[in-house]
Amino acid sequence: MEIVLFWVLAVAAVVFGFLVFRLNSMAQVTFALLASFLAVAGLVLLLGLGYLGAVIVLMMVIEMVVMAIFMIMYMMNPAGLMPMAMYHNKAGSMAISVGTFVVLAAGILLVDWPGRRGTPPPDPTVALGEALMGGQMLTMMTLGVVLFATIVATVVLATDRGRYDRLGDDLRARRADDPAGGGVGR
Amino acid sequence: MGELPWWSVLLLPVLLGAATWAVLAGDAVLRARAAGGPGGAALVAPAREVARLLAGQRRTTVAADRVLGGTGAALLPVAALLAAAVLPMGERPVADLSAGVVWFNAMEVLAWAAVWMVGWGSNSALGLVGGYRFVAQGLAYELPHMFAITTAALGAESLRLTAIVDAQRDLWFVVVMPVAFAVYLLSAAAMAFWGPFDAPVARDVAGGAAAELSGVDRLAFVGGRWLLLVVAAAMAVPLFLGGGAGPLLPAWGWAVVKTAAVLALLVWLRHRFPTVRMDRYVELAWVVLIPLTIVQALVVALIVLGGA
C-alpha cells in the first residue's frame, strides 16, 4: 500500500513538474506547480512527518495562489491572459532541466548510502520544535527578523507614497489621504 | 480514545451532508418567514435546488478554462471533507492525527485555490473579480485565524484534537480565550465566504466567483461552501466548547447540539449584518485582530506556564 502510494505520488510530482513547462497558460502552470508540491507533501506525510507534511500543504497553497496573482500581473502580454510558452531558448532550457533531473536521479541511485543509525524519535513534531526553539533558536530568530526586514524594505521601495503624501508636508493632517479606505477609520 | 472504525470514512460525508441539509433548510425557512410567506414549503427548497442543478445543463463561456474551473469547483467539497477527517464526532475522529489542528488548517486553506480557480475558470470579468476578492479576504482572515487555533493548541499543549478536548475537562477554552473564540467565529464565516464576508460571491458582481457556474459545477461549489461552513462551525466545538462534554446526553449528542448553536450564531450573523468589504476587513484584521490574538496567545501561554 505504502509502496503504491509512494510511486503514485512520485510520478505525480514529476509529471506535474514537467507540465509546468508544457502548458501555455500562466494560471494552469502555477497550479500544476502547486500540484507537484502537494505530491511532495504527500511523500513527506508518507515518511511519517505529519506536521511537516501538513505545513508544506498550508504554505504551498497560500504561496501559489498569491504567486498566481503576481505572475499574471507581471506578464508581458496583456494581463498574461493569452496563451504563451513558459520557456525561452527551448533546446537549451530543456537540456538543462532534463540533464539536472537525470544527474540528481542518477546520484540517488548510484551513491552508496550509509546504513541507518539510531531510530526516529517517538514524536517527530516535538523533536522538530525542540530543534527549532532550542539549539537553532538564534538562527531562527535571526532568519525571522531578516525576512521581516526584507518584506518591510521591499514594500517601502515599491510604494510611491510615503507618510508626507498621506499626512501632508508637516505630517499634521487629521485624516490620512489614502487611495483606498481602511476599516479602522484612520 | 483512538479512532473510529474504517467505515466511518463513508459515514462522514453522509453525516456532514445531513447537517448541511439541516442548516440549508433552516436558513430557507427563516428567509421565507421573514418574507412573510409560510415556512413549510421552504423545508424542501434544498431538495428542489439540488434536483434542478443535477438535471440542469452545463453552461459554458467562450475560451473558458474548463480544467481549472472544474477542478476548483470539485476541490471545495473535497477540502471540507478532508478537513472534517480530524473532527471528533462525539469523542473520536475518523483520523486522530498528531498534528490535527495543522491538518485542518491546511485543508481549509485549499478553499483559496478552489475559489480563485473557479473565478478564473469561466473567463468572465465578474468571476475573476470574485476570485480576487476571496484571495484578498483570505489575506485578511487567515493570520488571525491561525493565531486563534494556535491558541487553542497552546492551551492544551497539543496539536491533537482529542487532546485539546481532554484539556477542557474542567474549563472550556471559550472561558480562558474568549478573544480567540470570537476571532475563530469571524474567520469561520470568512473562509466559507459567508454572512458579512460574502463579497466574493456578492450580488454587486452578479454572483462573483460563482457568476457563470451552472449544473453540477454550481452544485459542487455551493454545496462545498455550505459543507465548509458546517465543518468550520463544528470544529469550534472541540477547539473551544469542550467537545462532547456535557451532562445527560451522549458525547455525539452534545457535539451536535453545540455545533447547531454555533451554526445558529453564524446564520444570525449573516442575517443581521451587511456585507463587509474585504479591504475594510483587511485593515481591521491586521491592525486590531492580529494584535488582539497575539496578546490572547501570550495570556494563555502565561497561564499554561504558571500551571506547569
HADDOCK unambig.tbl for C-alpha pairs under 7 A between the chains (distance, minus, plus):
assign (segid A and resid 28 and name CA) (segid B and resid 68 and name CA) 6.87 0.50 0.50
assign (segid A and resid 50 and name CA) (segid B and resid 99 and name CA) 6.16 0.50 0.50
assign (segid A and resid 51 and name CA) (segid B and resid 99 and name CA) 5.34 0.50 0.50
assign (segid A and resid 51 and name CA) (segid B and resid 102 and name CA) 6.96 0.50 0.50
assign (segid A and resid 54 and name CA) (segid B and resid 102 and name CA) 6.07 0.50 0.50
assign (segid A and resid 54 and name CA) (segid B and resid 103 and name CA) 5.31 0.50 0.50
assign (segid A and resid 54 and name CA) (segid B and resid 106 and name CA) 5.96 0.50 0.50
assign (segid A and resid 55 and name CA) (segid B and resid 102 and name CA) 6.79 0.50 0.50
assign (segid A and resid 55 and name CA) (segid B and resid 106 and name CA) 6.86 0.50 0.50
assign (segid A and resid 57 and name CA) (segid B and resid 106 and name CA) 5.80 0.50 0.50
assign (segid A and resid 58 and name CA) (segid B and resid 106 and name CA) 4.26 0.50 0.50
assign (segid A and resid 58 and name CA) (segid B and resid 109 and name CA) 6.61 0.50 0.50
assign (segid A and resid 61 and name CA) (segid B and resid 110 and name CA) 6.42 0.50 0.50
assign (segid A and resid 61 and name CA) (segid B and resid 113 and name CA) 6.69 0.50 0.50
assign (segid A and resid 65 and name CA) (segid B and resid 113 and name CA) 5.91 0.50 0.50
assign (segid A and resid 181 and name CA) (segid B and resid 280 and name CA) 6.95 0.50 0.50
assign (segid A and resid 182 and name CA) (segid B and resid 279 and name CA) 6.21 0.50 0.50
assign (segid A and resid 182 and name CA) (segid B and resid 280 and name CA) 4.61 0.50 0.50
assign (segid A and resid 182 and name CA) (segid B and resid 283 and name CA) 5.44 0.50 0.50
assign (segid A and resid 183 and name CA) (segid B and resid 280 and name CA) 3.78 0.50 0.50
assign (segid A and resid 183 and name CA) (segid B and resid 281 and name CA) 5.86 0.50 0.50
assign (segid A and resid 183 and name CA) (segid B and resid 283 and name CA) 5.37 0.50 0.50
assign (segid A and resid 183 and name CA) (segid B and resid 284 and name CA) 5.23 0.50 0.50
assign (segid A and resid 184 and name CA) (segid B and resid 283 and name CA) 6.56 0.50 0.50
assign (segid A and resid 184 and name CA) (segid B and resid 284 and name CA) 5.76 0.50 0.50
